[in-house]
Amino acid sequence: MSKGAVVVTGASSGIGRATALHLDQAGFEVFAGVRREPDGASLRPEASPRLRPLLLDVTDESALASAAKEVESQLGGQGLAGVVANAGIAVGGPLEFLPLEELRRVLEVNTVGVVATVQAFLPLVRRATGRIAVVGSVSGRLAVPFVGPYAASKFAVEAICDSLRVELRPWKIHVALVEPGDVKTPIWEKSKQFADEMEARLPEEAKAMYGEVIDAIRARIDEGAKGGASPQACAEAIEHALVARRPNTRYLVGTDAKLQAALAGLAPDRVRDVLLDKLLRSGRGPL
């Protein structure tokens, strides 16, 4: 018997893919949001017939509206047990030389995309008194150098979740924020490719000023790609947020996430700045 229907955005890879498959195995009817049909097709061999790929782009309002209509038609009058707003991208670099279109892009996907997803599917969530889980990041608590655009998008997600949680309280619609640290997902490889592209576009002045730390960041990306929590750990936290009788408002996933959250909450700004600078230049700091 199905535990209800859920929509998971960003299900093509990483946390979203792991979550879609995990919730499918747990008995949910999963609408796995993907941007391309081949990504949806790749999920089918690992899933039950309950899982249905759903074409959507969180930056395209009309695509989201169409996806919501499709889900509603498939549910036959029932509502959604949950929505998992997971779609996201990583953008970084020296703020001094960051192309503003890249800043706008990461905010559009990671921040505006969360609100757009909630707006599109909330009527169906309200119909079933379902729940909302948003995948943020510990970077929404601790902003580190050269990842300012990504951290800004995740700080904003923290604020959105705090507001939304109270706004939806009268309808008993719970909102949970999942805050991973390092997670072994393809986002690291994508980050490395983006770093290569951004470095190639930097003027010689920027390379002279930031070259040393860019090399350290590359080492940190390699470290993050090998270590960190598994996407499955995030998927399990999301399931808890959707089914627990008393779900948490926040879920820190990974030892590094808990350490960074503690650093953000306890260390004075100047002390934190010195620690982050030393760790980053050593290639071992948080990213």
C-alpha positions in Angstrom: 0.0 0.0 0.0 1.4 3.4 -1.0 2.4 5.8 1.8 1.2 8.7 -0.4 2.7 10.7 -3.3 5.7 12.9 -3.2 7.5 15.2 -5.7 11.3 15.3 -5.6 13.0 18.0 -7.7 16.6 17.6 -8.9 16.2 13.8 -9.1 18.7 13.4 -12.0 21.7 12.8 -9.7 23.1 13.1 -6.2 20.9 13.7 -3.3 17.7 14.0 -5.4 18.3 10.7 -7.2 19.1 8.9 -3.9 16.0 10.4 -2.3 13.6 9.5 -5.2 14.8 5.9 -5.1 14.8 5.6 -1.3 11.3 7.0 -1.0 10.2 4.7 -3.8 11.6 1.7 -1.9 9.9 3.0 1.3 6.5 2.7 -0.4 5.8 6.2 -1.7 4.5 7.0 -5.1 7.4 9.2 -6.3 7.2 11.9 -9.0 10.9 12.3 -9.8 11.6 15.8 -11.2 14.2 15.8 -13.9 15.1 18.3 -16.7 15.8 15.8 -19.4 13.9 12.6 -20.5 17.1 10.4 -20.5 17.6 11.3 -16.8 14.1 10.1 -16.0 14.6 6.9 -18.1 17.8 6.1 -16.1 15.8 5.9 -12.9 13.4 3.3 -14.1 15.7 0.2 -13.9 16.3 0.9 -10.2 12.8 1.8 -9.2 9.3 0.2 -8.8 6.5 1.0 -11.2 5.3 3.6 -8.7 8.1 6.0 -9.6 7.3 8.3 -12.4 9.7 10.7 -14.0 8.4 14.3 -14.1 9.9 16.8 -16.5 10.3 20.2 -14.8 12.7 23.1 -14.5 12.5 25.0 -11.2 13.5 28.2 -13.1 10.6 27.9 -15.5 7.3 28.9 -14.1 5.3 27.5 -17.0 7.1 24.2 -16.8 6.4 24.0 -13.0 2.7 24.8 -13.6 2.5 22.1 -16.2 4.2 19.6 -13.9 1.8 20.5 -11.1 -1.2 19.9 -13.4 0.3 16.6 -14.5 0.7 15.4 -10.9 -2.8 16.6 -10.0 -4.3 14.6 -12.9 -2.3 11.5 -11.9 -3.5 11.7 -8.3 -7.1 11.6 -9.2 -8.3 14.1 -6.5 -5.8 13.1 -3.9 -3.1 15.4 -2.5 0.6 15.2 -2.0 2.1 13.7 1.1 5.2 15.7 0.5 7.4 17.9 -1.7 11.2 17.7 -1.6 12.7 20.9 -3.0 16.2 19.7 -3.8 17.3 21.1 -7.2 20.4 23.2 -6.9 23.8 24.2 -8.4 27.1 25.3 -7.0 28.8 28.6 -8.1 31.9 30.2 -6.5 34.9 32.3 -7.2 36.4 35.6 -6.0 33.5 38.0 -5.5 35.7 40.8 -6.8 35.7 39.2 -10.2 32.5 37.2 -10.2 30.3 37.7 -13.3 27.0 39.1 -12.0 25.1 36.8 -14.3 26.5 33.8 -12.3 25.3 35.3 -9.1 21.9 35.8 -10.5 21.9 32.2 -11.9 22.7 30.5 -8.5 20.1 32.6 -6.7 17.5 31.8 -9.4 18.0 28.1 -9.1 18.8 27.6 -5.4 16.6 30.3 -3.8 13.9 31.5 -6.2 13.6 27.9 -7.4 12.6 26.7 -3.9 9.8 29.3 -3.6 8.7 28.5 -7.1 8.5 24.8 -6.4 6.5 25.4 -3.2 4.1 27.7 -4.9 3.5 25.3 -7.7 2.8 22.2 -5.5 1.5 23.7 -2.2 -2.2 23.5 -3.2 -1.8 19.7 -3.6 0.2 19.5 -0.3 -2.5 21.4 1.5 -5.1 19.0 0.1 -3.5 16.1 1.9 -1.9 18.0 4.9 1.4 16.9 3.5 4.9 18.1 4.3 7.7 20.1 2.7 11.4 19.2 2.9 13.9 21.6 1.5 17.5 20.6 0.9 19.8 23.5 2.0 23.4 23.3 3.1 25.5 24.0 6.2 26.8 26.7 3.9 23.6 28.5 4.9 25.0 28.8 8.4 28.7 29.3 7.6 29.8 31.3 4.6 33.4 30.5 3.5 35.6 32.4 1.2 35.2 31.9 -2.6 31.8 30.2 -2.2 30.0 33.4 -1.4 27.4 33.1 -4.2 26.4 29.5 -3.2 26.4 30.4 0.5 24.2 33.5 -0.1 21.7 31.3 -1.9 21.6 28.9 1.0 21.5 31.6 3.7 18.4 32.8 1.9 16.9 29.3 1.9 17.3 29.3 5.7 15.2 32.5 6.0 12.6 31.2 3.5 12.2 28.0 5.5 11.9 29.8 8.8 9.2 32.1 7.4 7.3 29.3 5.6 7.3 27.0 8.6 5.4 29.5 10.6 3.2 30.7 7.8 2.0 27.1 7.1 1.6 26.2 10.8 -2.2 26.9 10.9 -2.7 24.1 8.3 -0.3 21.7 10.2 2.0 21.6 7.1 5.4 20.9 8.5 8.5 22.4 6.8 11.9 20.8 7.4 15.3 22.0 6.3 18.0 19.4 5.5 21.6 20.9 5.8 24.3 18.6 4.5 28.0 19.2 4.7 30.2 17.4 2.2 28.2 14.8 0.3 29.7 12.4 -2.3 27.7 13.5 -5.3 28.5 14.6 -8.9 28.2 18.3 -7.7 31.9 18.1 -6.9 32.9 17.2 -10.4 30.6 19.9 -11.7 32.2 22.4 -9.3 35.6 21.5 -10.6 34.6 22.0 -14.2 33.1 25.3 -13.2 36.3 26.3 -11.4 38.2 25.5 -14.5 35.9 27.6 -16.7 35.9 30.5 -14.3 39.7 30.5 -13.9 40.1 30.6 -17.7 37.9 33.7 -17.8 39.7 35.5 -14.9 42.0 38.4 -15.9 45.7 38.0 -15.3 45.4 40.4 -12.4 42.9 38.1 -10.7 45.1 35.0 -11.3 48.1 36.8 -9.7 46.0 37.8 -6.7 44.1 34.6 -6.1 46.1 31.9 -7.9 47.5 30.4 -4.7 44.1 30.0 -3.0 42.4 28.7 -6.2 44.9 25.9 -6.2 44.0 25.2 -2.5 40.3 25.2 -3.5 41.0 22.6 -6.2 42.6 20.3 -3.5 39.6 20.9 -1.3 37.2 19.9 -4.1 39.2 16.7 -4.6 38.9 16.0 -0.9 35.2 16.6 -0.9 34.6 14.4 -3.9 36.2 11.5 -2.0 34.9 12.0 1.5 31.7 13.3 3.0 28.4 11.7 3.8 26.5 9.5 1.4 23.5 10.7 -0.6 21.6 7.9 1.2 22.2 9.6 4.6 20.4 12.7 3.2 17.6 10.6 1.8 17.0 9.0 5.2 16.9 12.4 6.8 14.3 13.5 4.2 12.2 10.4 4.8 12.2 11.2 8.6 11.1 14.7 7.8 8.2 13.3 5.8 7.0 10.5 8.1 8.1 11.1 11.7 5.4 11.9 14.2 7.6 14.7 15.5 9.9 15.7 12.7 12.8 18.0 13.2 12.8 21.5 11.9 16.5 21.1 10.8 18.6 18.1 9.9 22.4 18.4 9.9 23.8 15.6 7.8 27.4 14.6 8.2 30.1 15.2 10.9 31.6 18.1 9.0 28.2 19.8 8.9 27.8 19.6 12.7 31.3 20.9 13.2 30.8 23.8 10.8 27.4 24.6 12.4 29.1 24.7 15.8 31.9 27.0 14.5 29.3 29.3 13.0 27.4 29.5 16.3 30.2 29.7 18.8 33.3 31.3 17.3 33.5 35.1 17.2 33.7 36.5 13.7 37.5 37.4 13.8 38.4 34.0 15.2 36.3 32.3 12.6 37.9 34.4 9.8 41.4 33.4 10.9 40.5 29.7 11.1 38.8 29.6 7.8 41.6 31.5 6.1 44.2 29.0 7.4 42.2 26.0 6.6 41.3 27.1 3.1 44.9 27.9 2.2 45.9 24.5 3.4 43.3 22.8 1.2 41.6 21.2 4.2 39.0 23.8 5.1 35.2 23.7 4.5 33.9 24.4 1.1 
